[in-house]
Each structure stands twice: as structure tokens, then as C-alpha cells.
Amino acid sequence: MKDYIRSVLDVVAESPFVPLEMHARKGVLAVEKLAEAMEAYCNGDQALLDERTEEIDVLEHEADKIKQKIRASIPSSVRLPVNKKDLLSFLKQQDSIADFAQASAYWMTLRPCKDLPDEIKEGFLELMANSLKTARVYDQLVGELYKLLATSFSKEEIKETMQIVPEVEKLEHDVDVLETALLKKIFEHEGEIGGAGVCHLMGLVERIGGIADKSASAADRLRSMILRR
């Protein structure tokens, strides 16, 4: 049995699955930095916002390099336990998590947070916290993928792992609800914020919410990849 497990892990070491987990971690780290950037944005700390934006940019670039490595390794990978097209589709969605974190940070730097009502600031912080929570649970799901490989996708392990997917989807739905509530608050304060300010904040809501959306999409693609193997 030990020899069998060692054989499976040898295949994993030659496959894209180890860098896939590393790639997911880069995305979550970028979202964690974005949460700090959001706090800086709401506090009017432009210097810290710029610093976190640069750090997110580095993490997104590192994720891109891992993505390129994975794509290059797939043609030569042997005995992959999943469909290669499914794997690439899954990778694309996962890569979008870091992309949306980067886009959100850049968007914040375009227009300073001046005189925003406290309830809108609080709404953004809550939206950010829930998007980060979604990304973290998704990261947990990807971590379970390696365990599946180590057990050769046993039915029991698959069942346990698949239970995390609905949790990610539920969190994404919660983020959707928060997005709608925050947009409503933004429009209620249109007179204070101004048309340009409303457009900017709408774009920021969309980008931050996109992190949860892409986390749920990647979770769904991972589920399909495993079930259709």
C-alpha cells in the first residue's frame, strides 16, 4: 500500500497539481493584501494603499508565472487523473481571483476616498471581508485536491471534498446580497458623492464582488473536473 501511495505521489510531483495549489495561494494572498488596501482606502491613507497595490501587483505577476508553468507542463504530464481541457478551464477561473484583486486595488488608486459616508465605508469593508472569506474557503478546497490525489480519488474523500463547494457557492451568494445593498446605499448618497463618484464606487463594488464570483466559478469547475475524470 505504501508503495502504491508513493507511486501516486510521484505522479503528482510530475503533474500540474502541486503548482496549482501554489497558484491558488498566490491569489488568496493577493486578496488578503487587498483587504488591507481597502482599510487604507477607507482611512484615506494613500501611501499605504499604494504600497499594498504594489504588493498585489507582485503577487498577481507571480501567479501568472505559475500559470504559464502549469500550461507548459500539461502536454508532457503523464497519467493525469483528470481531463486536460477541464484542468485548463479550472486554471483560467482560478487565475481570475488574483486578477480581480489587482483590478480592485488599481481601481481604488484612481480616485481618493474623500468624504464618503460612514455607512458606505462600512459597506465596503463588509463586502471585502466576505469576499476574502470566500477566497479562503476556496483555497481550502484546492488544498483538499492534493489529498484526493494521494488517495487516488477514493469515493469517501471525493464526497468530503465536494461538501466544500456548496459552502463557497453560499458565501458567493452572500457577497451578491451585500453588493446589492451597498449599491443601494451608494445611489442614496448620489447627491453627496456626485455622478463620477457613483460610477467609480460602482466599479469598485463590481471588482471586489468579482473575487467571490471567480472563487465560486473556480470551485464549480474543480467539481466538474473531478466528477468528469
N, C-alpha and C positions, 0 to 999 in steps of 0.2 A: 504493500500500500504506500509506504514511504517513497519507494522508487517511482510509483505512478505519479504521486503528487510532485516529486522533484521533476519528472518529465514534463508535467503540465506547466510548472513554473518556468522551466527552461524555455518553453514555447512563448510564455508571456513575456519573458525578458527580451525575446527577439521580436515581439509584436508591438503594435502602437499603444497598447493599453496602459503601460506604465507612464509614458509621456502624456496620455490622455488625462490621467489623474493630475499630473503636474500642471497641465494646461488649465484644468478646472480650478485648481488652487490659485493660479495667477489671476483668474477672473474674479474670484471671491476676494482676494487681497485688494484688487482694484476697487471693488465695491466698498470694502472696509475703509479704504482711503477716501472714497467719495463721501462716506458718512461724516468723516472729519472735515472734508471740504465744505459740506453742507452747513455744518455748525459754524465754520469760519465765515461762510457767506451770510448766514443769518445774523452773525455778530458784527458784520461789517469789517472783518479782518481780511483785507485784500492780500496782504503779504502771505498769510498762512494759506489762503485759498490758492494763490499762485504756486506755492510750494507743493501743496497736495496735488495740484493739477499736473505738475511736472512728474511727480512720483507715479501718478496714474498712467501718464504717458509712457513711462519706462516699463511699467508692468504690462500694458497693452502691447508694447513692442516685443517684450519677452514672450508673451502669449502667442503673438504672430510667428515668432521664430520656431516655437514648439509646434505650432500648427503646420508650418511648412515641413518640419522634420517628420511629422506624422504622415503627411501626404506623400512624402518621398519614400517612406518606409513601407507603405501599404503594398505596392506592386511586388516587393521582394519578400514580404512577410509570408511565412508558411503556416499552414494548418490553422488559419484564423477561424475561431468558432462562431463568427457572425458574418453576415453578408457585407462585402466591402462597400457597396453603394450605401447601405444603411449606416455604416460606420462614418462615411464621409458626410452624409446628411446630418447625422448626430453631431459631428465635429463642427459643422457650419453654425448650427444653433448655439452650441456651447461657446463658440468664439464670439458670438454677438454679445455675450454678457460683458466682457471686457470692453467691447466696442461702445456699448451704451454707457458704461461707466465713464469712459473717456469723453464721449459726446456730452454727457451731462456736466462734467467738470468744465469743459471748454465753454459750454453754454452759460454757465454761471459767471465766467470771467468777462463775458461780453457786455454785461450791464450790472452795475453795482446795486446792492440791495439797500436802497435808501427809503427810509420812512415807510416800510411795509407794515401793515397792521400786524399786531402780535398773533392774531388767530391764523393769519396766513403763514407766518413763520413757523408756528406750531404745527400747522398742517403739513408743511414741507418736511419738518423733522420727523413727524409720524410716518409720512409716506416713505421717507428714506429708511427709517428703521425697519419698516415692514418689507421693503424691497431687499434690504440686507438680510433679513431673516429668511426670506425665500431663497436667496442665493446660497446661504449657509446650509439650509436643509438640502438643497440640490447638490451641494458639494459632498454632503454626507452620502447621498445616493451614488455619486460617482465612486466614492471610496468603497462602497459595497460591491462595485463591479469587479474589483480585483479579487475579492473574496469568492465571487461566483466562479471566476476562472480557476482559482485554487481548488475548488470543489467540483470542477468540470460541470458547472451549471446543474447542480442537483435540484430536484423539484422543490425541496424544502427551502433551500437557500434562495431560489428564484422567487418563491412565494413571499418570503420575508422581505426581500429587496423591493419587490413590486409594491409593497404596502407603503413605501415612502413616496411613490409617485403621486397618489391622490393627496398626500399631505402638501406636496409642492404646489399642486393644482389648487388646493383650497387656499393656500397662502396667496397665490397669484390672484384669485378671485377677491380676497380681502383687499389687496392692493388696488384692484379695479374700483372697488367701492370707495376707497379713500381718494382715488383720483377724481371721481365724480364729485365728491363732497368738497374737495379742495378747489376744483374748477368753479363750483358754485360760489364759494367764498370770494374767489378772485373777481368774478363778474359783479358780485355785490359791491365790491370796492372799486369798480372801474373809474368812478369819478375821482378818487384819490390817486389811483395808480396811473391812469392815463391809458390811451389806446396802445401805444408802443409797449408800455409796461405789461399790460394784459397779454399781448402777443408773446412777449418774452417769457412770462411766467407759464403760459400755456405750453410753450415749447419745452420748458424745464419739467413740467409735470409729465409730459409725454415721454421724455427721455428717461427720467427716473423710473416711471412705471414700466418702461420697456425692459428694464433689468429683470423684473419679476416675470414679465411676459416671456422673455427669452429663456429664463430658467425653467419655466413650465414647458415651453416648447421643446427644450433640450431633454427634459425628463420624459416627455411623451415619445420623442424619437428614440431615446435609450430603451424605453419599454418595448417599442416596436422592434428595435434591433434585436433584443434578447428573445422575444416571443416568436420572431420570424426566422430565427437562426436555423 
